[in-house]
Every structure is written in C-alpha cells, then in structure tokens.
C-alpha cells in the first residue's frame, strides 16, 4: 500500500472553497501533504493547505500543470476543465471522480439522459439548445406550465433553477442550453451520500431530509435521520446505490431525490464530492463525510457511516440587504445553546444568500434538535460591520 501519511505523497484538491477547507481538517489530522488549486487568493482553503496554487479551474494548462505534480487528484466543485483531467488520467494520475463522471454530471441535460439510459427514476424533462426555443414548445402543446427551468451548465445553490409559471417568467431567463422538467409535487426532498473506494467497497449514510428556503431555493435545514417510514428510507437508499453503481464512481456521491405524493423516489441530481446534505456528519456521525471522501479516494477501508446522535444542520447565509465585510451577530448567544457547533467558512465578504458557514445541532431527540435549529436560525445573523 502507498504510504500516504507523513510522506512524499501529494494529494491535489481542485477548488479552494469551504468543502476543500473541511477536507483539509482531515488531511491535517492524517498528515497527508495536500495542495490546492484555486483562482481566488482569499479562498477558505488558503489557511490550511500545504501548498496553495493560484489558477483558474476552467483553464486547461493551469489544471494540467497542477495535476502533473500530484499522485491523486480530487475536486470540491464540479466546474473543472475536464479535458485536462482526461489527459492527466492517460498519464497515470489518479483522478477521483473520473473525467468521465464529471463530463456527465457537469451538464444537467447529459446527467438527465444518463438516468434515462440507466433506468434510474427521474422526473420527465425536455432538452433545449436555447431557452428561446421553449416558447415554441409551449405554443405547440409539447410543454405546459408550470415547469422547472434549469440551466444545463454552471448552476449552483439554486442559481440556474427557476419555476416557470408563465411566458413572463421566461423573459427573465438567460438564453442558454437548458432543460424543462415536469414540476414534481413532492412530500419530501431527500438525500443519500454513497461512499465507494477504488476496490469497490461501498457504504451509505442514513437518508437525510432537506428543508428549503422558499425564495432562495437553498437548503435551510438538513435533518438526519429523515423523518420518513423505514420502507421509504430503504427505497431511497436502493435508488442511491443503483445510481452510484451506474456511475461506478470513486469517492462520495451525494444523490438528491424527491419523495413524490405516491411515495415514488425520483433522482433530482447528484454531486460527486462532499455535499451540503452531509455537513452534520462532522458532529453527528462516527465518520464525517470529509474523512470518508479522503478514505475512499486513497482506497483505504471506509469508516462507519451510522449516526452517534440525531443531527440538524442549518446553513448560515448572508442576510438580505447586507454586502461587505462580514459580521456574525449574536454568535455568542448560539454558543450558549446545548449541542450547537458553528462552522465559519472564512469568507471575509458577505452578500445576500451567500453561504458563509453552517451550524450543527446534535441531540438524542431529533425533534428537540430541530427546535434548537429554528432558534439558531432566528438568533444568529450574517450581516456587515
């Protein structure tokens, strides 16, 4: 086995945001030499990496030159130059997730077609080269309001997604490659994180339930375990495992799903990396998602995925009406609450709805944790100085 610990081995992470920073907690713990490539010199990862390289993740040469110096390469964001990754794989650099997986996932239309080809349940959709073509599809009866418009590329945190109820809603959208998806009336939005190492060992985390902010289309609370019947949890886990098997991925695969009114499970989208729906694992699980990702990409045995305690995660996002140097108002008040742990990502500038941190609340009683989470949400404010 490769000696990863206190050695010359180099792990490269593409992306320097908060997910990378939380991966670095674990490479620090294991003393694995870790390098970051990131375009923003003030990125959260800067403080904890062994090496911090500046460069655009979409730039072929920047990714290729960085990757050439690494033994294993992973990501914390999907928007990467995939051609560079493909070239590195051919030269023997281990890249997880693979360029093939990323190519499929980067484009929402390609991702949806992948589900159809692999008999993975997903909401019906139509694909358009340009948003402007949708009008014609509606006029000719091929598409009816309301539906969900999704930009095929570069969407994140609710950006690039809109519920379209009328022609007026279409006017405000960018004219880009997109999909129009049937609006699914769902009971719950669920997620399962699947971990898989290169030897094929696979483990799943408990199903979580996600509560969304009505306007920002961002996750407000992640509740673990999801408050759903066992048979639904089993079905969701089976769909996540089927999806993971189809991608044949290495690392983590977060599978976001809808539980429909008639209890079908439909895959919404996936992320081949640590994910917002797994942040509570740092405090609530035996093995955090971040440690698990490191174990998986280095082909080490996977850790226990069950929870030690019920966990609820609250996203800390910039308050509306505030842009500038960040201030966390009332943070000392939430620190007084039982079972509360804030994680501050290290972004110096806040703006409305920008993800600035998260707070985990743990409690043996999940309903109590959920109540405290609401209290946390009301108390702490991400504003400006």
Residue pairs with C-beta under 8 A, 6 or more apart in sequence:
2 9
2 71
2 298
3 9
4 11
4 30
4 32
4 298
4 300
5 30
5 31
5 32
6 31
7 33
8 33
9 32
9 33
9 71
9 72
10 33
10 34
10 35
10 69
10 70
10 71
10 72
11 27
11 32
11 33
11 34
11 35
11 70
11 71
11 72
11 73
11 74
11 294
11 297
11 298
12 34
12 35
12 36
12 37
12 66
12 67
12 69
12 70
12 72
12 73
12 74
13 20
13 23
13 24
13 34
13 35
13 36
13 37
13 45
13 49
13 73
13 74
13 75
13 76
14 37
14 57
14 63
14 66
14 73
14 74
14 75
14 76
14 77
14 80
15 36
15 37
15 38
15 45
15 57
15 75
15 76
15 77
15 80
16 36
16 37
16 38
16 40
16 43
16 44
16 45
16 46
16 49
16 52
16 76
17 38
17 43
17 44
17 45
17 76
17 77
17 345
18 44
18 343
18 345
18 346
18 347
18 355
18 357
19 76
19 77
19 273
19 274
19 275
19 290
20 36
20 38
20 43
20 44
20 45
20 76
21 44
21 45
21 47
21 48
21 345
21 346
22 274
22 279
22 282
22 288
22 290
22 343
23 34
23 74
23 76
23 274
23 290
23 293
23 294
24 34
24 45
24 48
24 49
25 48
25 290
26 288
26 290
26 291
26 294
27 33
27 34
27 294
28 48
29 291
30 294
32 294
32 298
33 50
34 49
34 50
34 51
35 49
35 50
35 51
35 52
35 53
35 66
35 69
35 70
36 43
36 45
36 46
36 49
36 51
36 52
36 53
37 53
37 54
37 55
37 57
37 62
37 63
37 66
38 45
38 46
38 52
38 53
38 54
38 55
38 57
39 54
39 55
39 56
39 57
41 54
42 347
42 348
44 345
44 346
44 347
45 52
46 52
47 346
53 66
55 62
55 63
55 65
55 66
56 62
57 63
57 77
57 79
57 80
57 81
58 79
58 80
58 81
59 81
60 81
60 83
60 84
61 84
62 81
63 80
63 81
63 84
63 85
63 88
64 81
64 84
64 87
64 88
67 73
67 84
67 85
67 88
67 93
67 95
68 88
68 91
68 93
70 93
71 93
71 94
72 93
72 94
72 95
72 96
72 297
72 298
73 85
73 88
73 93
73 94
73 95
73 96
74 95
74 96
74 97
74 251
74 273
74 293
74 297
75 97
75 102
75 272
75 273
76 273
76 274
77 273
78 102
78 105
78 106
78 271
78 272
78 273
79 106
79 154
80 102
82 99
82 102
82 103
82 106
83 99
85 95
85 98
85 99
85 102
86 99
88 95
89 95
89 98
89 99
94 198
94 297
96 198
96 249
96 250
96 251
96 296
96 297
97 105
97 247
97 249
97 250
97 251
97 253
97 272
97 273
98 249
98 250
101 247
101 248
101 249
101 272
102 272
103 110
104 110
104 111
104 114
104 247
105 111
105 270
105 271
105 272
106 153
107 152
107 153
107 177
108 150
108 151
108 152
108 153
108 155
108 178
108 179
108 269
109 127
109 152
109 177
109 178
109 179
110 152
111 269
111 270
112 122
112 125
112 127
112 179
112 181
113 127
114 120
114 246
115 121
115 122
115 243
115 267
116 122
118 242
118 243
118 246
120 239
120 242
120 243
120 246
120 267
121 239
121 264
121 265
121 266
121 267
122 266
122 267
122 268
123 148
123 181
123 182
123 184
123 258
123 266
123 268
124 181
124 182
125 179
125 180
125 181
125 182
126 137
126 142
126 143
126 179
126 180
127 152
127 178
127 179
128 134
128 137
128 177
128 178
128 179
128 180
129 177
130 175
130 176
130 177
130 178
131 149
131 170
131 173
131 174
131 175
131 176
131 178
132 175
134 143
134 149
134 164
134 170
134 178
134 180
135 167
135 170
137 143
137 180
138 144
138 145
138 167
143 180
145 164
145 165
145 166
146 163
146 164
146 165
146 183
147 163
147 164
147 180
147 181
147 182
147 183
148 161
148 162
148 163
148 164
148 180
148 181
148 182
148 183
149 161
149 162
149 163
149 164
149 169
149 170
149 173
149 178
149 179
149 180
149 181
150 160
150 161
150 178
150 179
150 181
151 160
151 161
151 174
151 176
151 177
151 178
152 176
152 177
152 178
152 179
153 160
153 176
153 177
154 160
155 161
157 217
157 218
157 353
157 355
158 216
158 217
158 218
158 353
161 217
162 169
162 172
162 173
163 169
163 183
164 170
164 173
164 180
184 258
184 260
184 266
185 260
185 261
186 258
186 259
186 260
186 261
187 259
187 260
187 261
187 263
188 209
188 226
188 228
188 258
188 259
189 209
189 210
189 211
189 212
189 256
189 257
189 258
189 259
189 268
190 207
190 208
190 209
190 210
190 226
190 228
190 236
190 256
190 257
190 258
190 259
190 265
191 207
191 208
191 210
191 222
191 254
191 255
191 256
191 257
191 275
191 277
191 278
192 204
192 205
192 207
192 208
192 236
192 237
192 239
192 240
192 254
192 255
192 257
193 204
193 205
193 240
193 252
193 253
193 254
193 255
193 275
193 277
193 278
193 281
193 289
194 202
194 203
194 204
194 205
194 240
194 241
194 243
194 244
194 252
194 253
194 255
195 202
195 203
195 204
195 205
195 251
195 252
195 289
195 292
195 293
195 295
195 296
195 302
195 305
196 202
196 203
196 244
196 249
196 250
196 251
196 253
196 296
197 250
197 295
197 296
197 297
197 298
197 299
197 300
197 301
197 302
198 250
198 296
198 297
198 299
199 299
201 301
201 302
202 241
202 244
202 302
203 292
203 302
203 305
204 237
204 240
204 241
204 305
205 224
205 278
205 281
205 285
205 289
205 305
206 224
206 225
206 226
206 233
206 305
206 306
206 307
207 225
207 226
207 228
207 232
207 233
207 236
207 237
208 222
208 223
208 224
208 225
208 226
208 277
208 278
208 280
209 222
209 223
209 224
209 226
209 227
209 228
210 219
210 221
210 222
210 223
210 256
210 277
211 219
211 220
211 221
211 222
211 223
212 218
212 219
212 220
213 219
213 220
213 317
216 317
216 353
218 315
218 317
218 353
218 355
219 276
219 277
219 315
220 314
220 315
220 377
221 312
221 313
221 314
221 315
221 370
221 373
221 377
222 276
222 277
222 278
222 279
222 280
222 312
222 313
223 311
223 312
223 366
223 369
223 370
224 280
224 281
224 284
224 307
224 310
224 311
224 312
224 313
225 233
225 307
225 310
225 366
226 233
226 236
227 366
228 236
228 259
232 259
232 263
232 265
235 263
235 265
236 257
236 259
236 265
239 255
239 257
239 265
239 267
240 253
240 255
240 257
243 253
243 255
243 267
243 270
244 253
244 255
247 253
247 270
247 272
249 272
250 296
250 297
250 299
251 272
251 273
251 293
251 296
251 297
252 272
252 273
252 274
252 275
252 278
252 289
252 292
252 293
252 296
253 270
253 271
253 272
254 270
254 271
254 272
254 273
254 274
254 275
254 277
254 278
255 267
255 270
256 267
256 268
256 269
256 270
256 271
256 277
257 265
257 266
257 267
257 268
258 265
258 266
258 268
259 265
260 266
273 293
274 289
274 290
274 293
275 289
276 313
276 315
276 358
278 288
278 289
279 289
279 313
279 343
279 358
279 360
280 311
280 312
280 313
280 360
280 362
281 287
281 288
281 289
281 290
281 292
281 307
281 311
282 288
282 289
282 290
282 341
282 343
282 360
283 309
283 311
283 341
283 360
283 362
284 307
284 308
284 309
284 310
284 311
284 360
284 362
285 304
285 305
285 306
285 307
285 308
285 311
286 303
286 304
286 305
286 306
286 307
286 308
287 295
287 302
287 303
287 304
287 305
291 303
292 302
292 303
292 305
294 300
295 301
295 302
295 303
296 302
309 362
309 363
309 364
310 362
310 363
310 364
310 365
310 366
310 369
311 360
311 361
311 362
311 369
312 360
312 361
312 366
312 369
312 370
312 372
312 373
313 358
313 359
313 360
313 361
313 373
314 358
314 359
314 360
314 361
314 373
314 376
314 377
315 355
315 358
316 328
316 342
316 344
316 355
316 356
316 357
316 358
316 359
316 380
316 382
317 352
317 353
317 354
317 355
317 356
317 382
318 326
318 350
318 351
318 352
318 353
318 354
318 356
318 382
319 350
319 352
319 381
319 382
319 383
320 352
320 353
321 352
322 350
322 351
322 352
322 382
322 383
322 384
323 349
323 350
323 351
323 352
323 384
324 349
324 350
324 384
324 385
325 348
325 349
325 350
325 384
325 385
326 347
326 348
326 349
326 350
326 356
326 382
326 383
326 384
326 385
327 382
327 383
327 384
327 385
328 342
328 344
328 356
328 357
328 380
328 381
328 382
329 380
329 381
329 382
329 383
330 379
330 380
330 381
331 342
331 380
333 379
333 380
334 340
334 342
334 359
334 375
334 376
334 379
334 380
335 342
337 361
337 372
337 375
337 376
338 363
338 372
339 361
339 362
339 363
339 369
339 372
340 359
340 360
340 361
340 372
340 376
341 359
341 360
341 362
342 357
342 358
342 359
342 380
343 357
343 358
343 359
343 360
344 356
344 357
345 355
345 356
345 357
347 354
347 356
350 356
350 382
350 383
350 384
356 382
357 382
359 373
359 376
359 380
361 369
361 372
361 373
361 376
362 369
363 369
363 372
